Amino acid sequence: MDHCAKCGYELGVGRYCTNCGHPVDAEPTWRTDTAERPRVAPATPPPDEPPPPAWTPPPPARFPLYADEADPAEQTMHAAPVAPTASHRRRPWGLWVAGAAVLLLVAMVGVLLVVGGDDPSSTVEEPASGATSDTGDGGGSGVGNLASAASVSVPATAGPGQDVDGKPVAYDGENMLDGVPETAWRMPGDGTGAEIVVTLTEESRLRSVGLINGYAKSAADRDWYHGNRRIEQVEWAFDDGTTVTQELGDSTGVQSVDVDVSTTTVTLRLLAVSKPGSGPSARDFTAISDLSLVGTS
């Protein structure tokens, strides 16, 4: 046998393989056939390395054990301060100048306020003894839309319905007094010749009267203003017998006419009414969204 039966190493003189120590006379195993297995090269001994030291000193302590063993970082922190540059020396002077400017500005404003207090043009003018404000309150004590505090009677009222979202909608006469164009009074059919009577809280002097002459509401693809009947001509009548005729156009805004009367009741006669509109918004109702009764004391 020329090669080891275990590792395939070439045998020399002796009873054991000099590569793996396997007995030379041992029974051959399945690895003895080396024709399809390369011979195993002898193991290369590792290079000589120096043995590790018997004792390794610990790393230096994080903090010095004695006061005279100063940390280099602390030496840097306690080093002599660096002399300030020119820009650093100028910064305090800039702050002083800015502070002085602010104080000077405050002083100037105070002087102007003191001096300006004697200027007649700076005083608040008192309103003229006869002037009133447009507060919107009812009655004859001020200027505003007196309809909000009034009451109304109508010839007829259409039954309640539903909007496009299925919410209930009412068409009572008070809707003409709430100042909301999207709410309206309406009556079935042609309202030509009908009369609406508004009663004020007290006798008041009116300077203008007006109305929104249809149902000024739109939703989705529905134009209710042009779908319902609209008022085209009215007559305003007052307690002293004064009457004023008003022509109305195709507009969802308030249309007013000037008057100068003192009255407690205002009668609105519908002289001409349009035909119903066409399309999906068409409704055979006569509608008014709002009334405007502007008074003055």
MOKA-V18267 format. One record per backbone hydrogen bond with DSSP energy under -1.0 kcal/mol. CO is the residue of the C=O (numbers start at 1). NH is the residue of the N-H. If there is no record, write none. Layout:
# MOKA-V18267
co->CO nh->NH
co->CO nh->NH
This chain:
# MOKA-V18267
co->2 nh->11
co->4 nh->8
co->9 nh->4
co->15 nh->24
co->17 nh->21
co->22 nh->17
co->29 nh->32
co->32 nh->34
co->66 nh->69
co->68 nh->70
co->71 nh->75
co->72 nh->76
co->73 nh->77
co->74 nh->78
co->76 nh->79
co->85 nh->89
co->86 nh->90
co->87 nh->91
co->90 nh->94
co->91 nh->95
co->92 nh->96
co->93 nh->97
co->94 nh->98
co->95 nh->99
co->96 nh->100
co->97 nh->101
co->98 nh->102
co->99 nh->103
co->100 nh->104
co->101 nh->105
co->102 nh->106
co->103 nh->107
co->104 nh->108
co->105 nh->109
co->106 nh->110
co->107 nh->111
co->108 nh->112
co->109 nh->113
co->110 nh->114
co->111 nh->115
co->112 nh->116
co->113 nh->117
co->115 nh->118
co->116 nh->119
co->119 nh->122
co->120 nh->123
co->128 nh->131
co->133 nh->135
co->133 nh->143
co->143 nh->135
co->143 nh->136
co->144 nh->146
co->144 nh->295
co->145 nh->148
co->146 nh->149
co->147 nh->150
co->151 nh->199
co->153 nh->197
co->161 nh->169
co->163 nh->166
co->167 nh->163
co->169 nh->161
co->171 nh->186
co->172 nh->175
co->173 nh->176
co->174 nh->177
co->176 nh->291
co->180 nh->183
co->185 nh->288
co->186 nh->158
co->187 nh->286
co->191 nh->194
co->194 nh->270
co->196 nh->268
co->197 nh->153
co->198 nh->266
co->199 nh->151
co->204 nh->263
co->205 nh->296
co->206 nh->261
co->207 nh->259
co->208 nh->294
co->209 nh->257
co->210 nh->292
co->211 nh->255
co->212 nh->289
co->213 nh->231
co->214 nh->216
co->215 nh->217
co->217 nh->224
co->219 nh->222
co->222 nh->219
co->223 nh->227
co->224 nh->228
co->227 nh->277
co->227 nh->283
co->229 nh->287
co->230 nh->274
co->232 nh->248
co->233 nh->271
co->233 nh->272
co->234 nh->246
co->235 nh->269
co->236 nh->244
co->237 nh->267
co->238 nh->241
co->242 nh->238
co->244 nh->236
co->246 nh->234
co->249 nh->251
co->255 nh->211
co->257 nh->209
co->261 nh->206
co->263 nh->204
co->264 nh->200
co->266 nh->198
co->267 nh->237
co->268 nh->196
co->269 nh->235
co->270 nh->193
co->272 nh->232
co->272 nh->233
co->279 nh->282
co->283 nh->285
co->284 nh->189
co->285 nh->229
co->286 nh->187
co->288 nh->185
co->290 nh->212
co->292 nh->210
co->293 nh->146
co->294 nh->207
co->294 nh->208
